[in-house]
Amino acid sequence: MKVKTNEIEAVVTRGAEELGIELPRGAGASFGTYYDFLEQRGEYVNLTAISGEEDVARLHFLDSLALLNVYEFHNKRVIDVGSGAGFPGVPIKLAEPSTDLALLDATGKRVEFLSELCTLLGINATCIHARAEELAREADMRESYDVATSRGVARLNVLCELCLPFVRVGGVFIAMKGVDSQEELAEAQYAIEELGAKPERCEDYEIPGADIVHRAVLIRKTSKTPEKYPRRFARIQRNPL
């Protein structure tokens, strides 16, 4: 197990350097611990289809860390919607400890995993078991975050309705997408405007050592989201904005 931990630490540390990101002392070892715990628990909790030191280090850890070049997370209040195995929220927290992080997932086993992971890594994060469309209607959660992130597989118009209600006016929603997402962005234009936001920019980035390019779509909150949103998920699915 220690060999894998050392390999993960080396890949993540080198990759972070290529991205121009300076990791805090001990963060590389924490990524090794993260990998080991993910490997132990991943199959039971059904967290990720990606396995192996190289692929996890690059396609999960470095992919998440790349967002630090897209937006300034220092001292930001961040909610990671549909966090699953903790991507991108936990890697961001490891690299930028000042982040006030909430990890949200609708599956109890995943939230249990996230809670145990945060304890193991010694990081302070709030792990929440709830549905995004329900939680965003609570007064202390609605429009209270500087940043919402999502690496979800849903279409962008659906993700916007689930994530933008959490974002304060002036904050951003960052959706992690592929470089072929231009059609999705055009499709989501009405939803973005209806929910009180506007597209700000798309930033493409290459994952070090993977020869893969991903895209971060930044959407800026410009006004309050109308009270009727988010709708019940069945309605969002049946009639997306």
N, C-alpha and C positions, 0 to 999 in steps of 0.2 A: 504493500500500500504506500509506503514511504517513497518508493521509486516513482510512482505515479504522481504523488504530491509534488516531488521535486521537479518533474517534467512539466507539470501544469504551471508551477511557479516560474520556471524558465521561459515558457512560451508566452505567458501573460506579461511578464516583465519586459521581454524583448518587444512584444507587440505594442505594449503601451508606449515604449520609447519611440517606436516607429510612428505612432499616432501623435507624438509630442506631448504625452501625458505623463506627469511625474506622480507615481504612486506613493502614498504615505508609507512610512517604515512598517514592515510587517504585512502589508496588504498582499504581496505576492504569496506568502505562506497561507494567508486566509483563503485565497482562491484555490490553493491545493486542498485545504480542508473542505471547502465548498464542493469541490469535485468529488472527493471521497464520500461525502454525505449524500450527494446526489446519486452516485453510483449505488450506494447501499439501499437507498429508499426509492429510487426512481421507478423501478419496475412495479413495486407495490402500489405506489401512488399514481402511476401512469403520468409522469411529469414531462418527459421529452422523448422523442424518437431518435434524437441525436445521441451517440455514445462514442466512447474512446477519448483519450486525453487530448489529442490534436484537435479533433472536431469540436469538442465541448469548449476547449480553451479559445478557439478562434470564432466559431459560429454562435456561441452563447456569450462568453465573457468579453472578448474583444469587440464583438458586435455591439454589446451594451455600452462598453466604455467609449466607443466612438461618439456617442451622444454628447460627451463632455466637450467635444470640438464643435458641436452644433449649437449649444446653448450654455449659458453660465448658470451652473447649479449651486454655486456657493451661497449658503444660508437660505436656500429656497425651500418652501414647503411643497412637497411633491407627493402625488398619489399615482401609484402604478396600478392601472385598471386591468383586471384579468391577469394578475401577476404570475400565476402558475408556479413555476419553479424559481421565481424571483427575478425574471429578466424583463426589463433592464434595471429594475429598481435596486436590487441588492448589489450588483457590481458598481453602480453609480455611488451608492452609499459607502462602499469599501474604498473607492477612489476619492470621494469628496465627503468626509465624515460630517461636515457642517449641515448637510442636507437633513431636513426634517421629513422623514419618509413614512408613508403609509402604503401597505401592500394589501390590495383588495382582490379577493377571489370568491366565486360563488360556490366552490367545492370545499367541503369541510376538511377532507384529507389533505388537500393542498395547503390550506391555511394552517393546519397542524404542522405540516412539513416546514412551512415558512417560519412559524413561531419557534420551532426547535432549531432551525437553521440560524436564526438571528441570535438565539441564546448561545449556540455553539460558537458563532463567530464573534460574539461579544459586541454586537451592534444594537443600537437602540432604534427600533422601528415598530410601528403599530401594525399588527396583522389583523385584518378585518374579514370575517366571514359574512358576506352579504351579496345581494344582487345590486349591480351598479345603478340600475334604473330605480330601485327602491331607496338605496342609501342617499342618492343625490337629492332626494326630497327632504332630508333631515336638515333642520336649520343650521346645525353646527358643521355640516359637511358641504352644504351647497355654496358654491362660489367662494370657497375658503382656501383654495390652493393656488400657488403661483404657477405650478406646472402639473399637467396630467400627462402620463405616458401610457402607451399601449403598444404591445407587440402582437396584438390579436390578429386572427385570420379573417375577421369579419370585414365586409366592405367598408370603405371609409365613411360613407353616409350614415351607416349604422353606428360605427365607432364614435362619430361626432356626437350623436344624440346621447350616447352612454357616457362620454367623457367631458364634453364641454360644460355641462351643468356644474361640475366640480370646480371649474376654473374661475378665479376672480377676474373682474374686468381689468384688462391690462396684462393678464397672464397668458400662458400659451398651452396649447395641446400639441404634443409631439407624437405623431403616428409613425411607427417603423414599418416601412413598405419596401417593395422591390422597385427597381428602376423602370419597370413597365407600368407604373401606377398612374400615369397621366390621365388615362381614361377614367379611373376611379375618382381622381381629383375633380375632373370636369363633372362627373356624375354627382359628386357631393356638394357642388357649388351652392345649390339651393339650400341644402341642409345647413351648411356653414353660415350662410347669411341669416337664415331663419332662427338659428340658435344664438345669434348675437356675436358673430365672429367674422374674420376674413382670412383668406390664405395669405401667409406672409412670404414664405419661400420654401423651396425644396433643396435639400443638400444631399448630394450623392457622396458616398465615401467607400473606399476599398478596405476590406478587412485584411489586416496584415497577414501575409503568408497563405491566404486562401484563394486569391485571384477571383474574388467575388465582390461585386459592388451592390450596396444597398442604398436605400434612400430614406431620409428623415423628412417628413412633411410637417412643417410648422404652421400652426393655425393660431392667430392672435385673437383673443377675446376683446371685443370692442364695446359691447353693451351687455346688459343683463339678459340671461336666457329667459324667455317667456315662461311663466309659471306652469303652463300646460306640458312642458317638456322636463324630463323624459317621460314618454308614454310607457304603458305596460309593454313588456318585451314581445308578447304575442302580436301586439299592434305594430311595433317597430318592424318585426319580421314580415308581417303581412303587408304592411304599407310603409316602406321606408321613405324617409324624406327625400 
